[in-house]
Amino acid sequence: MDDRALMENMLLLEKGVCDLYMHGTLESSTETVHGVFRAALTESLCMQDTLYGKMAAKGWYPAEQVEGSKINTVKQKFSGGGQ
C-alpha cells in the first residue's frame, strides 16, 4: 500500500471515529460521560485536521474555489429565499 492510500484509509477511519464520539457526546447520560466523549471528539478532530493538512500539502486532497454566485444560490436555497 502506498503512502497516499494509507493516509486516505487513516483519514476515513478518523472520520468514522469522530462520528462515533459525536454521537456518544450527544447521547451521554451524565456530565462525566459527556466530558469524556467530548474530550475524545476534540482530540480526534485535531488528528483528522492534521491528516487532512498533510494530504492537502502533498496535493492528495485538492480543494477547488467556488464562485461567489454559486455560494449565494445555495444560501438562498437553504434560507428559504430560493422558493
Phi and psi restraints in degrees (range 20) as a CNS / XPLOR table:
assign (resid 1 and name C) (resid 2 and name N)
       (resid 2 and name CA) (resid 2 and name C) 1.0 -82.6 20.0 2
assign (resid 2 and name N) (resid 2 and name CA)
       (resid 2 and name C) (resid 3 and name N) 1.0 170.9 20.0 2
assign (resid 2 and name C) (resid 3 and name N)
       (resid 3 and name CA) (resid 3 and name C) 1.0 -60.4 20.0 2
assign (resid 3 and name N) (resid 3 and name CA)
       (resid 3 and name C) (resid 4 and name N) 1.0 -39.8 20.0 2
assign (resid 3 and name C) (resid 4 and name N)
       (resid 4 and name CA) (resid 4 and name C) 1.0 -63.6 20.0 2
assign (resid 4 and name N) (resid 4 and name CA)
       (resid 4 and name C) (resid 5 and name N) 1.0 -46.8 20.0 2
assign (resid 4 and name C) (resid 5 and name N)
       (resid 5 and name CA) (resid 5 and name C) 1.0 -63.8 20.0 2
assign (resid 5 and name N) (resid 5 and name CA)
       (resid 5 and name C) (resid 6 and name N) 1.0 -39.1 20.0 2
assign (resid 5 and name C) (resid 6 and name N)
       (resid 6 and name CA) (resid 6 and name C) 1.0 -62.8 20.0 2
assign (resid 6 and name N) (resid 6 and name CA)
       (resid 6 and name C) (resid 7 and name N) 1.0 -45.7 20.0 2
assign (resid 6 and name C) (resid 7 and name N)
       (resid 7 and name CA) (resid 7 and name C) 1.0 -68.4 20.0 2
assign (resid 7 and name N) (resid 7 and name CA)
       (resid 7 and name C) (resid 8 and name N) 1.0 -35.1 20.0 2
assign (resid 7 and name C) (resid 8 and name N)
       (resid 8 and name CA) (resid 8 and name C) 1.0 -62.5 20.0 2
assign (resid 8 and name N) (resid 8 and name CA)
       (resid 8 and name C) (resid 9 and name N) 1.0 -43.0 20.0 2
assign (resid 8 and name C) (resid 9 and name N)
       (resid 9 and name CA) (resid 9 and name C) 1.0 -64.2 20.0 2
assign (resid 9 and name N) (resid 9 and name CA)
       (resid 9 and name C) (resid 10 and name N) 1.0 -42.7 20.0 2
assign (resid 9 and name C) (resid 10 and name N)
       (resid 10 and name CA) (resid 10 and name C) 1.0 -62.2 20.0 2
assign (resid 10 and name N) (resid 10 and name CA)
       (resid 10 and name C) (resid 11 and name N) 1.0 -41.8 20.0 2
assign (resid 10 and name C) (resid 11 and name N)
       (resid 11 and name CA) (resid 11 and name C) 1.0 -65.1 20.0 2
assign (resid 11 and name N) (resid 11 and name CA)
       (resid 11 and name C) (resid 12 and name N) 1.0 -43.2 20.0 2
assign (resid 11 and name C) (resid 12 and name N)
       (resid 12 and name CA) (resid 12 and name C) 1.0 -62.5 20.0 2
assign (resid 12 and name N) (resid 12 and name CA)
       (resid 12 and name C) (resid 13 and name N) 1.0 -42.0 20.0 2
assign (resid 12 and name C) (resid 13 and name N)
       (resid 13 and name CA) (resid 13 and name C) 1.0 -63.9 20.0 2
assign (resid 13 and name N) (resid 13 and name CA)
       (resid 13 and name C) (resid 14 and name N) 1.0 -42.2 20.0 2
assign (resid 13 and name C) (resid 14 and name N)
       (resid 14 and name CA) (resid 14 and name C) 1.0 -65.1 20.0 2
assign (resid 14 and name N) (resid 14 and name CA)
       (resid 14 and name C) (resid 15 and name N) 1.0 -39.0 20.0 2
assign (resid 14 and name C) (resid 15 and name N)
       (resid 15 and name CA) (resid 15 and name C) 1.0 -62.0 20.0 2
assign (resid 15 and name N) (resid 15 and name CA)
       (resid 15 and name C) (resid 16 and name N) 1.0 -40.1 20.0 2
assign (resid 15 and name C) (resid 16 and name N)
       (resid 16 and name CA) (resid 16 and name C) 1.0 -64.1 20.0 2
assign (resid 16 and name N) (resid 16 and name CA)
       (resid 16 and name C) (resid 17 and name N) 1.0 -41.0 20.0 2
assign (resid 16 and name C) (resid 17 and name N)
       (resid 17 and name CA) (resid 17 and name C) 1.0 -63.1 20.0 2
assign (resid 17 and name N) (resid 17 and name CA)
       (resid 17 and name C) (resid 18 and name N) 1.0 -42.8 20.0 2
assign (resid 17 and name C) (resid 18 and name N)
       (resid 18 and name CA) (resid 18 and name C) 1.0 -58.6 20.0 2
assign (resid 18 and name N) (resid 18 and name CA)
       (resid 18 and name C) (resid 19 and name N) 1.0 -41.1 20.0 2
assign (resid 18 and name C) (resid 19 and name N)
       (resid 19 and name CA) (resid 19 and name C) 1.0 -62.9 20.0 2
assign (resid 19 and name N) (resid 19 and name CA)
       (resid 19 and name C) (resid 20 and name N) 1.0 -44.4 20.0 2
assign (resid 19 and name C) (resid 20 and name N)
       (resid 20 and name CA) (resid 20 and name C) 1.0 -63.7 20.0 2
assign (resid 20 and name N) (resid 20 and name CA)
       (resid 20 and name C) (resid 21 and name N) 1.0 -45.2 20.0 2
assign (resid 20 and name C) (resid 21 and name N)
       (resid 21 and name CA) (resid 21 and name C) 1.0 -65.4 20.0 2
assign (resid 21 and name N) (resid 21 and name CA)
       (resid 21 and name C) (resid 22 and name N) 1.0 -35.9 20.0 2
assign (resid 21 and name C) (resid 22 and name N)
       (resid 22 and name CA) (resid 22 and name C) 1.0 -62.3 20.0 2
assign (resid 22 and name N) (resid 22 and name CA)
       (resid 22 and name C) (resid 23 and name N) 1.0 -46.2 20.0 2
assign (resid 22 and name C) (resid 23 and name N)
       (resid 23 and name CA) (resid 23 and name C) 1.0 -66.4 20.0 2
assign (resid 23 and name N) (resid 23 and name CA)
       (resid 23 and name C) (resid 24 and name N) 1.0 -37.2 20.0 2
assign (resid 23 and name C) (resid 24 and name N)
       (resid 24 and name CA) (resid 24 and name C) 1.0 -61.7 20.0 2
assign (resid 24 and name N) (resid 24 and name CA)
       (resid 24 and name C) (resid 25 and name N) 1.0 -40.1 20.0 2
assign (resid 24 and name C) (resid 25 and name N)
       (resid 25 and name CA) (resid 25 and name C) 1.0 -64.5 20.0 2
assign (resid 25 and name N) (resid 25 and name CA)
       (resid 25 and name C) (resid 26 and name N) 1.0 -45.8 20.0 2
assign (resid 25 and name C) (resid 26 and name N)
       (resid 26 and name CA) (resid 26 and name C) 1.0 -65.1 20.0 2
assign (resid 26 and name N) (resid 26 and name CA)
       (resid 26 and name C) (resid 27 and name N) 1.0 -34.0 20.0 2
assign (resid 26 and name C) (resid 27 and name N)
       (resid 27 and name CA) (resid 27 and name C) 1.0 -106.0 20.0 2
assign (resid 27 and name N) (resid 27 and name CA)
       (resid 27 and name C) (resid 28 and name N) 1.0 14.9 20.0 2
assign (resid 27 and name C) (resid 28 and name N)
       (resid 28 and name CA) (resid 28 and name C) 1.0 -64.5 20.0 2
assign (resid 28 and name N) (resid 28 and name CA)
       (resid 28 and name C) (resid 29 and name N) 1.0 140.2 20.0 2
assign (resid 28 and name C) (resid 29 and name N)
       (resid 29 and name CA) (resid 29 and name C) 1.0 -90.1 20.0 2
assign (resid 29 and name N) (resid 29 and name CA)
       (resid 29 and name C) (resid 30 and name N) 1.0 -17.0 20.0 2
assign (resid 29 and name C) (resid 30 and name N)
       (resid 30 and name CA) (resid 30 and name C) 1.0 -134.1 20.0 2
assign (resid 30 and name N) (resid 30 and name CA)
       (resid 30 and name C) (resid 31 and name N) 1.0 161.4 20.0 2
assign (resid 30 and name C) (resid 31 and name N)
       (resid 31 and name CA) (resid 31 and name C) 1.0 -65.5 20.0 2
assign (resid 31 and name N) (resid 31 and name CA)
       (resid 31 and name C) (resid 32 and name N) 1.0 -33.9 20.0 2
assign (resid 31 and name C) (resid 32 and name N)
       (resid 32 and name CA) (resid 32 and name C) 1.0 -64.5 20.0 2
assign (resid 32 and name N) (resid 32 and name CA)
       (resid 32 and name C) (resid 33 and name N) 1.0 -48.1 20.0 2
assign (resid 32 and name C) (resid 33 and name N)
       (resid 33 and name CA) (resid 33 and name C) 1.0 -64.1 20.0 2
assign (resid 33 and name N) (resid 33 and name CA)
       (resid 33 and name C) (resid 34 and name N) 1.0 -41.1 20.0 2
assign (resid 33 and name C) (resid 34 and name N)
       (resid 34 and name CA) (resid 34 and name C) 1.0 -58.3 20.0 2
assign (resid 34 and name N) (resid 34 and name CA)
       (resid 34 and name C) (resid 35 and name N) 1.0 -45.3 20.0 2
assign (resid 34 and name C) (resid 35 and name N)
       (resid 35 and name CA) (resid 35 and name C) 1.0 -63.2 20.0 2
assign (resid 35 and name N) (resid 35 and name CA)
       (resid 35 and name C) (resid 36 and name N) 1.0 -39.3 20.0 2
assign (resid 35 and name C) (resid 36 and name N)
       (resid 36 and name CA) (resid 36 and name C) 1.0 -65.7 20.0 2
assign (resid 36 and name N) (resid 36 and name CA)
       (resid 36 and name C) (resid 37 and name N) 1.0 -45.7 20.0 2
assign (resid 36 and name C) (resid 37 and name N)
       (resid 37 and name CA) (resid 37 and name C) 1.0 -64.4 20.0 2
assign (resid 37 and name N) (resid 37 and name CA)
       (resid 37 and name C) (resid 38 and name N) 1.0 -41.0 20.0 2
assign (resid 37 and name C) (resid 38 and name N)
       (resid 38 and name CA) (resid 38 and name C) 1.0 -62.6 20.0 2
assign (resid 38 and name N) (resid 38 and name CA)
       (resid 38 and name C) (resid 39 and name N) 1.0 -42.5 20.0 2
assign (resid 38 and name C) (resid 39 and name N)
       (resid 39 and name CA) (resid 39 and name C) 1.0 -64.2 20.0 2
assign (resid 39 and name N) (resid 39 and name CA)
       (resid 39 and name C) (resid 40 and name N) 1.0 -42.1 20.0 2
assign (resid 39 and name C) (resid 40 and name N)
       (resid 40 and name CA) (resid 40 and name C) 1.0 -64.9 20.0 2
assign (resid 40 and name N) (resid 40 and name CA)
       (resid 40 and name C) (resid 41 and name N) 1.0 -39.3 20.0 2
assign (resid 40 and name C) (resid 41 and name N)
       (resid 41 and name CA) (resid 41 and name C) 1.0 -63.4 20.0 2
assign (resid 41 and name N) (resid 41 and name CA)
       (resid 41 and name C) (resid 42 and name N) 1.0 -44.8 20.0 2
assign (resid 41 and name C) (resid 42 and name N)
       (resid 42 and name CA) (resid 42 and name C) 1.0 -60.5 20.0 2
assign (resid 42 and name N) (resid 42 and name CA)
       (resid 42 and name C) (resid 43 and name N) 1.0 -44.2 20.0 2
assign (resid 42 and name C) (resid 43 and name N)
       (resid 43 and name CA) (resid 43 and name C) 1.0 -63.8 20.0 2
assign (resid 43 and name N) (resid 43 and name CA)
       (resid 43 and name C) (resid 44 and name N) 1.0 -42.0 20.0 2
assign (resid 43 and name C) (resid 44 and name N)
       (resid 44 and name CA) (resid 44 and name C) 1.0 -66.7 20.0 2
assign (resid 44 and name N) (resid 44 and name CA)
       (resid 44 and name C) (resid 45 and name N) 1.0 -37.1 20.0 2
assign (resid 44 and name C) (resid 45 and name N)
       (resid 45 and name CA) (resid 45 and name C) 1.0 -64.9 20.0 2
assign (resid 45 and name N) (resid 45 and name CA)
       (resid 45 and name C) (resid 46 and name N) 1.0 -37.5 20.0 2
assign (resid 45 and name C) (resid 46 and name N)
       (resid 46 and name CA) (resid 46 and name C) 1.0 -65.0 20.0 2
assign (resid 46 and name N) (resid 46 and name CA)
       (resid 46 and name C) (resid 47 and name N) 1.0 -41.7 20.0 2
assign (resid 46 and name C) (resid 47 and name N)
       (resid 47 and name CA) (resid 47 and name C) 1.0 -64.3 20.0 2
assign (resid 47 and name N) (resid 47 and name CA)
       (resid 47 and name C) (resid 48 and name N) 1.0 -41.4 20.0 2
assign (resid 47 and name C) (resid 48 and name N)
       (resid 48 and name CA) (resid 48 and name C) 1.0 -62.5 20.0 2
assign (resid 48 and name N) (resid 48 and name CA)
       (resid 48 and name C) (resid 49 and name N) 1.0 -42.1 20.0 2
assign (resid 48 and name C) (resid 49 and name N)
       (resid 49 and name CA) (resid 49 and name C) 1.0 -64.2 20.0 2
assign (resid 49 and name N) (resid 49 and name CA)
       (resid 49 and name C) (resid 50 and name N) 1.0 -39.8 20.0 2
assign (resid 49 and name C) (resid 50 and name N)
       (resid 50 and name CA) (resid 50 and name C) 1.0 -63.4 20.0 2
assign (resid 50 and name N) (resid 50 and name CA)
       (resid 50 and name C) (resid 51 and name N) 1.0 -45.7 20.0 2
assign (resid 50 and name C) (resid 51 and name N)
       (resid 51 and name CA) (resid 51 and name C) 1.0 -60.8 20.0 2
assign (resid 51 and name N) (resid 51 and name CA)
       (resid 51 and name C) (resid 52 and name N) 1.0 -46.7 20.0 2
assign (resid 51 and name C) (resid 52 and name N)
       (resid 52 and name CA) (resid 52 and name C) 1.0 -58.8 20.0 2
assign (resid 52 and name N) (resid 52 and name CA)
       (resid 52 and name C) (resid 53 and name N) 1.0 -45.5 20.0 2
assign (resid 52 and name C) (resid 53 and name N)
       (resid 53 and name CA) (resid 53 and name C) 1.0 -59.4 20.0 2
assign (resid 53 and name N) (resid 53 and name CA)
       (resid 53 and name C) (resid 54 and name N) 1.0 -42.2 20.0 2
assign (resid 53 and name C) (resid 54 and name N)
       (resid 54 and name CA) (resid 54 and name C) 1.0 -67.5 20.0 2
assign (resid 54 and name N) (resid 54 and name CA)
       (resid 54 and name C) (resid 55 and name N) 1.0 -39.7 20.0 2
assign (resid 54 and name C) (resid 55 and name N)
       (resid 55 and name CA) (resid 55 and name C) 1.0 -68.2 20.0 2
assign (resid 55 and name N) (resid 55 and name CA)
       (resid 55 and name C) (resid 56 and name N) 1.0 -41.7 20.0 2
assign (resid 55 and name C) (resid 56 and name N)
       (resid 56 and name CA) (resid 56 and name C) 1.0 -64.4 20.0 2
assign (resid 56 and name N) (resid 56 and name CA)
       (resid 56 and name C) (resid 57 and name N) 1.0 -38.9 20.0 2
assign (resid 56 and name C) (resid 57 and name N)
       (resid 57 and name CA) (resid 57 and name C) 1.0 -63.0 20.0 2
assign (resid 57 and name N) (resid 57 and name CA)
       (resid 57 and name C) (resid 58 and name N) 1.0 -30.5 20.0 2
assign (resid 57 and name C) (resid 58 and name N)
       (resid 58 and name CA) (resid 58 and name C) 1.0 -89.0 20.0 2
assign (resid 58 and name N) (resid 58 and name CA)
       (resid 58 and name C) (resid 59 and name N) 1.0 -1.9 20.0 2
assign (resid 58 and name C) (resid 59 and name N)
       (resid 59 and name CA) (resid 59 and name C) 1.0 80.3 20.0 2
assign (resid 59 and name N) (resid 59 and name CA)
       (resid 59 and name C) (resid 60 and name N) 1.0 15.3 20.0 2
assign (resid 59 and name C) (resid 60 and name N)
       (resid 60 and name CA) (resid 60 and name C) 1.0 -89.0 20.0 2
assign (resid 60 and name N) (resid 60 and name CA)
       (resid 60 and name C) (resid 61 and name N) 1.0 -7.2 20.0 2
assign (resid 60 and name C) (resid 61 and name N)
       (resid 61 and name CA) (resid 61 and name C) 1.0 -140.1 20.0 2
assign (resid 61 and name N) (resid 61 and name CA)
       (resid 61 and name C) (resid 62 and name N) 1.0 69.8 20.0 2
assign (resid 61 and name C) (resid 62 and name N)
       (resid 62 and name CA) (resid 62 and name C) 1.0 -70.5 20.0 2
assign (resid 62 and name N) (resid 62 and name CA)
       (resid 62 and name C) (resid 63 and name N) 1.0 145.2 20.0 2
assign (resid 62 and name C) (resid 63 and name N)
       (resid 63 and name CA) (resid 63 and name C) 1.0 -120.8 20.0 2
assign (resid 63 and name N) (resid 63 and name CA)
       (resid 63 and name C) (resid 64 and name N) 1.0 145.7 20.0 2
assign (resid 63 and name C) (resid 64 and name N)
       (resid 64 and name CA) (resid 64 and name C) 1.0 -117.4 20.0 2
assign (resid 64 and name N) (resid 64 and name CA)
       (resid 64 and name C) (resid 65 and name N) 1.0 150.6 20.0 2
assign (resid 64 and name C) (resid 65 and name N)
       (resid 65 and name CA) (resid 65 and name C) 1.0 -76.2 20.0 2
assign (resid 65 and name N) (resid 65 and name CA)
       (resid 65 and name C) (resid 66 and name N) 1.0 139.8 20.0 2
assign (resid 65 and name C) (resid 66 and name N)
       (resid 66 and name CA) (resid 66 and name C) 1.0 -107.8 20.0 2
assign (resid 66 and name N) (resid 66 and name CA)
       (resid 66 and name C) (resid 67 and name N) 1.0 139.7 20.0 2
assign (resid 66 and name C) (resid 67 and name N)
       (resid 67 and name CA) (resid 67 and name C) 1.0 -64.3 20.0 2
assign (resid 67 and name N) (resid 67 and name CA)
       (resid 67 and name C) (resid 68 and name N) 1.0 142.4 20.0 2
assign (resid 67 and name C) (resid 68 and name N)
       (resid 68 and name CA) (resid 68 and name C) 1.0 -57.4 20.0 2
assign (resid 68 and name N) (resid 68 and name CA)
       (resid 68 and name C) (resid 69 and name N) 1.0 -34.8 20.0 2
assign (resid 68 and name C) (resid 69 and name N)
       (resid 69 and name CA) (resid 69 and name C) 1.0 -65.5 20.0 2
assign (resid 69 and name N) (resid 69 and name CA)
       (resid 69 and name C) (resid 70 and name N) 1.0 -34.9 20.0 2
assign (resid 69 and name C) (resid 70 and name N)
       (resid 70 and name CA) (resid 70 and name C) 1.0 -69.4 20.0 2
assign (resid 70 and name N) (resid 70 and name CA)
       (resid 70 and name C) (resid 71 and name N) 1.0 -38.4 20.0 2
assign (resid 70 and name C) (resid 71 and name N)
       (resid 71 and name CA) (resid 71 and name C) 1.0 -63.4 20.0 2
assign (resid 71 and name N) (resid 71 and name CA)
       (resid 71 and name C) (resid 72 and name N) 1.0 -44.4 20.0 2
assign (resid 71 and name C) (resid 72 and name N)
       (resid 72 and name CA) (resid 72 and name C) 1.0 -63.1 20.0 2
assign (resid 72 and name N) (resid 72 and name CA)
       (resid 72 and name C) (resid 73 and name N) 1.0 -37.7 20.0 2
assign (resid 72 and name C) (resid 73 and name N)
       (resid 73 and name CA) (resid 73 and name C) 1.0 -61.7 20.0 2
assign (resid 73 and name N) (resid 73 and name CA)
       (resid 73 and name C) (resid 74 and name N) 1.0 -43.9 20.0 2
assign (resid 73 and name C) (resid 74 and name N)
       (resid 74 and name CA) (resid 74 and name C) 1.0 -67.2 20.0 2
assign (resid 74 and name N) (resid 74 and name CA)
       (resid 74 and name C) (resid 75 and name N) 1.0 -40.7 20.0 2
assign (resid 74 and name C) (resid 75 and name N)
       (resid 75 and name CA) (resid 75 and name C) 1.0 -58.8 20.0 2
assign (resid 75 and name N) (resid 75 and name CA)
       (resid 75 and name C) (resid 76 and name N) 1.0 -46.1 20.0 2
assign (resid 75 and name C) (resid 76 and name N)
       (resid 76 and name CA) (resid 76 and name C) 1.0 -63.7 20.0 2
assign (resid 76 and name N) (resid 76 and name CA)
       (resid 76 and name C) (resid 77 and name N) 1.0 -41.5 20.0 2
assign (resid 76 and name C) (resid 77 and name N)
       (resid 77 and name CA) (resid 77 and name C) 1.0 -59.1 20.0 2
assign (resid 77 and name N) (resid 77 and name CA)
       (resid 77 and name C) (resid 78 and name N) 1.0 -46.0 20.0 2
assign (resid 77 and name C) (resid 78 and name N)
       (resid 78 and name CA) (resid 78 and name C) 1.0 -88.5 20.0 2
assign (resid 78 and name N) (resid 78 and name CA)
       (resid 78 and name C) (resid 79 and name N) 1.0 -9.4 20.0 2
assign (resid 78 and name C) (resid 79 and name N)
       (resid 79 and name CA) (resid 79 and name C) 1.0 -96.0 20.0 2
assign (resid 79 and name N) (resid 79 and name CA)
       (resid 79 and name C) (resid 80 and name N) 1.0 0.5 20.0 2
assign (resid 79 and name C) (resid 80 and name N)
       (resid 80 and name CA) (resid 80 and name C) 1.0 90.7 20.0 2
assign (resid 80 and name N) (resid 80 and name CA)
       (resid 80 and name C) (resid 81 and name N) 1.0 -3.7 20.0 2
assign (resid 80 and name C) (resid 81 and name N)
       (resid 81 and name CA) (resid 81 and name C) 1.0 -78.1 20.0 2
assign (resid 81 and name N) (resid 81 and name CA)
       (resid 81 and name C) (resid 82 and name N) 1.0 -11.9 20.0 2
assign (resid 81 and name C) (resid 82 and name N)
       (resid 82 and name CA) (resid 82 and name C) 1.0 -97.6 20.0 2
assign (resid 82 and name N) (resid 82 and name CA)
       (resid 82 and name C) (resid 83 and name N) 1.0 7.5 20.0 2
